[in-house]
Amino acid sequence: MKKLFALLLALCLSVSVMAVFAEEEDEFGYYTKDHPEAEVYVNTWVAEDGDWRVEVFDEDGGLKLGITHRLGDNKEDMWEYAAAMAEDGTTLTAVPLGLHYRQDTVSGDWDETYYEDGDANFTINENGMLVWEDLKEGAGDGMEFMPIGNFYGGRWMKDDIEVIFFDWYEGEYDVRCYKRDENGSITDDAILKGTYDPETDTLTVSGCFNDGEVFDVTFSYDDDHHVVWTQDGVSTVLEYSYFTD
């Protein structure tokens, strides 16, 4: 999210949550620590065609939402909100100043800003799907978003193997693995494909390196939000990757 807008959202969220919801937040804690009913929203959600994505993050004072609509030709429409649980305990309500803009995915530049005063509500229906009620322009009308876990994006290391959660499309994750030597050069690679299980919050994938031997891996998160690699019953906590190529 854009730094300036993030600062404005944080300030607005802090004031609005105190005024509207009249609750005291832990200055350094996660929002869901005091509002466990909001934890169900913290996920990555996609529409069936994969061209729409909603990412919900738990941050100090509230939840942050980023909605992306892939347009092709290196363009994306973006919506950004800060939100808190409403008094009913089931509806996630955006704080005013929701932003809608279009950006170039290559340069990251904003091509056009449509508005900066959006408002929205989010709920989870009886089928476990996220529903977006866009009160500004109705952009979410008729859409449902399924959870795919927070494995979308990110780079991690397991010994000499770098793991990149590359993409999700049409029901499958695309996970890239690269073996690197002591100098950081890639010596082997594998593309792993698999699906997310919302019941266990795990991702199970299968693939092989150039030796052709197929292996299965299940990814999960530990209590410290580190990715865990489980293979043949053995679990390894991964480290953040520092590689950028």
PEBEL-V218632 format. One record per pair of residues at least 6 apart in sequence whose ideal C-beta (glycine too) atoms are under 6 Angstrom apart, sorted by sequence separation. I is the first residue (numbers start at 1). J is the second residue. If there is no record, write none. Layout:
i = [I/I]
j = [J/J]
This chain:
i = [32/70/124/125/134/180/181/208/222/32/46/56/57/86/103/104/156/167/196/228/229/68/69/123/132/166/178/179/219/220/45/56/83/101/102/155/179/228/229/68/83/102/122/165/166/194/206/44/55/83/154/178/194/226/227/67/101/121/153/164/193/194/205/217/218/43/54/81/82/177/192/42/66/100/120/151/163/204/217/41/53/100/120/129/130/192/42/65/119/152/161/162/191/202/203/52/81/99/119/129/175/190/64/100/118/161/190/202/51/80/160/190/62/63/98/148/160/79/98/172/173/188/62/98/188/78/96/77/78/94/32/94/31/76/30/93/76/74/91/92/173/175/31/74/31/74/91/25/81/14/38/149/13/148/13/35/41/147/37/151/149/21/17/13/156/158/9/158/1/16/162/158/162/13/156/157/12/157/12/45/156/155/54/5/47/47/46/45/45/46/43/44/44/44/50/50]
j = [38/76/130/131/140/186/187/214/228/39/53/63/64/93/110/111/163/174/203/235/236/76/77/131/140/174/186/187/227/228/54/65/92/110/111/164/188/237/238/78/93/112/132/175/176/204/216/55/66/94/165/189/205/237/238/79/113/133/165/176/205/206/217/229/230/56/67/94/95/190/205/56/80/114/134/165/177/218/231/56/68/115/135/144/145/207/58/81/135/168/177/178/207/218/219/69/98/116/136/146/192/207/82/118/136/179/208/220/70/99/179/209/82/83/118/168/180/100/119/193/194/209/84/120/210/101/119/102/103/119/58/120/58/103/58/121/105/104/121/122/203/205/62/105/63/106/123/61/120/61/85/196/61/196/62/85/92/198/89/203/203/84/84/82/227/229/82/236/80/95/241/238/243/95/238/239/95/241/97/130/241/241/145/99/143/145/145/145/147/148/147/148/150/152/169/170]
